[in-house]
Amino acid sequence: MHRVIIPVDFSEISLNAARYVARMLAGKEDVTAILYHNYESHDDADVSHNYQESLKKEFLQAGVKNVVCESEMGGDLIDNIARMAHTIRATLIAMGITGKSAVRQAMFGSNTLKLVDRNLYPVMIIPPDASYKGISNVAFASDFVNVEATTPAPLITAVLEMFNPKLHIVNVNKDIYISLPPAIEAEKEKLMEMFAGFTTECYFITMNDFYEAIDNFVKDFAIDILVTIPRHQSNSTSLFKSSHTKRLAYHSHIPILAAHE
């Protein structure tokens, strides 16, 4: 059974994300949606319960087969979610985010990115203008370096198997022209083997601007979700360190699935 945690604070941001997830999970028998709310005081308990039950009804009406509500008072939101994810062995945590200039980014949106930094479980970052149209094409941005050690294939696979999409593994490298260097070719074969359970293709884009290349790829191939692997800031040569994931998250119109190495 897949378990998907959907943290909500009942802001417009979190409700938009929750409703996206409801459409995403509709009709899936082997998935449980967990609506999680962290409230501040005993006085908020009844209101929290009523809001959760109302959202639960929306999920059931949307066709989500299994929905439960979890709430707790106090504590650190990120610690609470991380602990729950570990306890129930969650497949995925799905949260909303605003545009970078929005004032409310300092609230729910920044917590989403803190969770990406902290959590060992995949986090799906859902932008406010994301429109669910199915999950048929997933892009995975890889630097094709030491992929066996840096690619959390089991975690990514667990998420993807809920949808069985076509997987597009894409590399942006200004130094690759006509043929792949032997080292890159070897890493490519390893990635293809890791994700052999899916229809998979690899693409190599020769461009200087990583973000422009990815943006064009997402549009050209009608990508529904973009997978990235945030890495520690100490790895200053990596295109996929946390700061790059954050920039993608703030500017993307499709969900970003961040899965730590």
PyMOL commands that set and color helices and strands:
alter all, ss='L'
color gray80, all
select helices_A, chain A and resi 12-25+42-62+77-88+103-106+108-118+147-150+153-160+182-194+210-220+242-251
alter helices_A, ss='H'
color red, helices_A
select strands_A, chain A and resi 2-7+31-39+66-73+92-96+123-126+137-141+166-172+200-205+225-228+256-258
alter strands_A, ss='S'
color yellow, strands_A
deselect
rebuild
show_as cartoon
